[in-house]
Amino acid sequence: MENNLKESLRNLHGALSHAGPVDEELQDLLRQLDGDIHQLLEQRAADGSVDESGTTTYGLAERTQEISAKFAAKHPALEPTLRELTRILGNMGI
């Protein structure tokens, strides 16, 4: 499942490079989400737990849905990739 998540993140980065200009707010949200997902994966790999001191799994899922909704309006071609990312996070219990 983590490999699917990493592949989905790579696909999103690739899609972003071909999507044209993305406003600064969405770029910031995506950078934060990407960092939080990597932090969560590293934490799970290190000790098998989820970091409860700042990165909550609810926050990740909520931010992913928020970003997906914003992209659906501004960049509809990218929205399916974000929807897949949301699905993968949900399947992981995040």
C-alpha positions in Angstrom: 0.0 0.0 0.0 2.8 2.4 0.8 4.3 1.7 -2.6 1.0 2.7 -4.2 1.0 5.9 -2.2 4.6 6.8 -3.3 3.7 6.0 -6.9 0.6 8.2 -6.6 2.7 11.0 -5.3 5.2 10.6 -8.2 2.3 10.7 -10.6 1.0 13.8 -9.0 4.3 15.5 -9.3 4.6 14.5 -12.9 1.1 15.7 -13.7 1.8 19.0 -12.0 4.8 19.6 -14.2 2.6 19.4 -17.3 -0.5 21.2 -15.8 0.6 24.8 -16.4 0.7 27.4 -13.7 -0.6 26.4 -10.3 -1.4 29.2 -7.8 0.8 29.7 -4.8 -1.8 28.6 -2.3 -2.3 25.2 -4.0 1.5 24.8 -4.3 1.9 25.4 -0.6 -0.9 23.0 0.3 0.6 20.3 -1.9 4.1 20.8 -0.4 2.7 20.6 3.1 0.7 17.5 2.3 3.7 15.8 0.6 5.9 16.5 3.6 3.3 15.3 6.0 2.8 12.0 4.1 6.5 11.4 3.9 6.8 12.2 7.6 4.0 9.7 8.4 5.6 7.0 6.3 9.0 7.5 7.9 7.4 7.4 11.4 5.6 4.2 10.5 8.7 2.6 9.1 10.7 3.6 12.2 8.5 2.3 14.9 5.2 1.1 13.4 3.1 4.0 14.8 1.6 7.2 13.7 3.0 10.5 14.9 0.3 12.0 17.2 2.2 15.2 17.9 1.3 17.3 14.9 0.6 15.1 11.9 -2.8 13.5 12.4 -4.2 11.1 10.0 -7.5 13.0 10.0 -5.6 16.1 9.0 -4.0 14.4 6.1 -7.2 13.0 4.7 -9.0 16.3 5.2 -6.2 18.3 3.5 -6.1 15.8 0.6 -9.9 16.2 0.1 -9.6 20.0 0.4 -6.8 20.1 -2.2 -8.7 17.8 -4.5 -11.8 20.0 -4.4 -9.7 23.1 -5.2 -7.9 21.3 -8.1 -11.2 20.1 -9.5 -12.3 23.7 -10.0 -9.0 25.1 -11.3 -7.2 22.1 -12.8 -9.7 19.4 -13.6 -7.1 17.2 -15.3 -5.2 16.8 -12.0 -8.2 16.0 -9.8 -8.3 12.3 -10.6 -4.7 11.9 -9.4 -5.6 13.6 -6.1 -8.7 11.5 -5.8 -6.6 8.3 -6.2 -4.2 9.7 -3.5 -7.2 10.2 -1.2 -8.4 6.7 -1.9 -5.0 5.2 -1.1 -4.7 7.2 2.2 -8.2 5.9 3.1 -7.3 2.3 2.4 -4.2 2.8 4.7 -6.5 4.0 7.5 -5.2 7.6 7.1 
